[in-house]
Amino acid sequence: ALPKALVFAPRYLEDVFGGIRRLGEAAGALEAAKKMVYDMRSRAVAVQCRTFSLKQRARVVVVESLEPLRLAGRWVPEMVEIAGGAADPALEGKTPPPARWQDVAAWKPQALIYSCVGAPAEAARRLGVTRDYIRYRQGGGRMEEEGNGTPARPEPCG
């Protein structure tokens, strides 16, 4: 018999949680998956409680690929909002097409997060992606790095 294939294409944070639960169920680890989702939701609520009353929210752009420039959509804008930032609402739940730096600059972000999909932050540095490069290309702001070394997809970041 062929193995069962699970399709996991989340658009919103709730879809991510549902996918974890389905994967846990398929793997015979439903209780562990439920606990993971509970813990993730609890952390998100704890963060949201601390940021809920912020008077001003920084305009945040999350970049997941540089060449071509691709902004993070799907559930990432929800995460930015939970963390106290303001993300472009047009990206929520969508897979954005390649973007242009002019469009990013026009949105006037106060923070730019480089969330290197497919490679850790060290790989981005090897590719020449530095804070100065981002400042030059984006025209100012701040860059945070993210990356845990676990590829999210097989192609390299960039």
C-alpha positions as CSV (number, residue, x, y, z in Angstrom):
1,A,0.0,0.0,0.0
2,L,1.2,3.5,-0.8
3,P,1.8,5.8,2.2
4,K,-0.8,8.5,2.9
5,A,0.2,11.9,1.7
6,L,-0.8,14.9,3.8
7,V,-1.2,18.3,2.1
8,F,-0.1,21.1,4.3
9,A,-0.6,24.5,2.8
10,P,-1.6,26.9,5.6
11,R,-2.8,30.4,4.9
12,Y,-3.7,31.5,8.4
13,L,-2.3,30.8,11.8
14,E,-5.3,28.6,12.6
15,D,-4.4,26.6,9.5
16,V,-1.0,26.0,10.9
17,F,-2.5,24.7,14.1
18,G,-4.9,22.5,12.3
19,G,-2.1,21.1,10.1
20,I,0.0,20.2,13.2
21,R,-3.0,18.4,14.7
22,R,-3.7,16.5,11.4
23,L,0.0,15.5,11.2
24,G,0.0,14.4,14.8
25,E,-3.1,12.3,14.2
26,A,-1.6,10.7,11.1
27,A,1.6,9.9,12.9
28,G,-0.2,8.4,15.9
29,A,0.8,11.3,18.1
30,L,-2.4,13.2,18.4
31,E,-2.0,14.0,22.1
32,A,1.6,15.4,21.5
33,A,0.3,17.5,18.6
34,K,-2.6,18.8,20.7
35,K,-0.1,19.8,23.5
36,M,2.1,21.5,20.9
37,V,-0.8,23.5,19.5
38,Y,-1.9,24.4,23.0
39,D,1.6,25.6,24.0
40,M,1.9,27.6,20.7
41,R,-1.5,29.3,21.3
42,S,-0.7,30.0,24.9
43,R,2.6,31.7,23.9
44,A,0.8,33.7,21.2
45,V,-1.9,34.9,23.7
46,A,0.8,35.8,26.3
47,V,2.6,37.9,23.7
48,Q,-0.7,39.5,22.5
49,C,-1.6,40.4,26.1
50,R,1.6,42.3,26.4
51,T,1.2,44.1,23.1
52,F,-2.5,44.7,23.0
53,S,-2.5,48.1,24.5
54,L,0.3,49.6,22.5
55,K,-0.6,53.0,21.3
56,Q,1.7,52.9,18.3
57,R,2.6,49.9,16.2
58,A,5.7,49.8,14.1
59,R,5.1,49.2,10.4
60,V,6.9,45.9,9.8
61,V,7.8,44.2,6.5
62,V,9.0,40.5,6.7
63,V,11.1,39.5,3.7
64,E,11.5,35.8,3.0
65,S,13.5,35.9,-0.2
66,L,15.8,38.5,-1.7
67,E,16.2,37.3,-5.3
68,P,13.5,37.5,-6.3
69,L,12.3,39.8,-3.5
70,R,9.4,38.0,-1.9
71,L,7.5,39.3,1.2
72,A,6.1,36.9,3.7
73,G,2.3,36.6,3.5
74,R,0.0,33.8,4.7
75,W,0.1,33.6,8.5
76,V,3.1,35.9,9.0
77,P,1.2,39.2,9.1
78,E,-1.0,37.7,11.9
79,M,2.2,36.9,13.8
80,V,3.5,40.4,13.3
81,E,0.2,41.8,14.7
82,I,0.3,39.5,17.7
83,A,3.8,40.7,18.4
84,G,2.7,44.3,18.4
85,G,3.6,45.3,14.9
86,A,1.6,46.5,11.9
87,A,1.8,44.4,8.8
88,D,0.5,45.1,5.4
89,P,-3.1,43.7,5.6
90,A,-3.0,42.9,1.8
91,L,-0.5,40.1,2.5
92,E,-2.5,38.2,5.1
93,G,-3.7,34.8,3.9
94,K,-2.0,35.2,0.5
95,T,1.2,34.0,-1.2
96,P,2.5,37.3,-2.5
97,P,4.0,37.6,-5.9
98,P,7.6,38.9,-6.2
99,A,7.9,42.4,-4.9
100,R,9.9,45.5,-5.7
101,W,12.1,47.4,-3.3
102,Q,10.3,50.6,-4.4
103,D,7.0,49.1,-3.2
104,V,8.5,48.1,0.2
105,A,10.0,51.6,0.6
106,A,6.6,53.2,-0.3
107,W,4.9,51.4,2.6
108,K,7.5,53.2,4.9
109,P,8.3,50.3,7.2
110,Q,9.9,51.1,10.5
111,A,11.3,47.5,10.8
112,L,12.4,45.0,8.2
113,I,12.7,41.4,9.3
114,Y,14.6,39.0,7.0
115,S,13.2,35.6,7.7
116,C,15.4,33.6,5.4
117,V,13.1,30.7,4.1
118,G,15.1,27.6,3.4
119,A,18.4,28.5,5.1
120,P,19.7,29.9,8.4
121,A,20.8,33.5,8.9
122,E,24.5,32.4,8.5
123,A,23.7,31.3,4.9
124,A,22.3,34.8,4.3
125,R,25.5,36.4,5.5
126,R,27.5,34.1,3.2
127,L,25.3,35.4,0.4
128,G,26.3,38.9,1.3
129,V,23.0,39.8,2.9
130,T,24.1,42.2,5.7
131,R,22.4,44.9,7.6
132,D,24.1,47.5,5.4
133,Y,22.9,45.7,2.2
134,I,19.3,45.7,3.6
135,R,19.6,49.4,4.6
136,Y,21.0,50.3,1.2
137,R,18.3,48.4,-0.7
138,Q,15.4,49.4,1.5
139,G,16.5,52.9,2.3
140,G,16.7,52.7,6.1
141,G,15.2,50.9,9.0
142,R,16.2,48.0,11.1
143,M,16.7,44.3,10.2
144,E,16.2,41.4,12.5
145,E,17.5,37.9,11.6
146,E,15.8,34.6,12.0
147,G,16.8,31.2,11.0
148,N,17.3,27.9,12.8
149,G,19.1,25.8,10.2
150,T,16.1,23.7,9.4
151,P,15.2,24.2,5.7
152,A,11.5,25.1,5.1
153,R,11.9,24.3,1.4
154,P,14.8,22.9,-0.5
155,E,16.1,25.9,-2.5
156,P,18.7,28.2,-0.9
157,C,17.7,31.5,0.5
158,G,18.2,34.5,-1.6
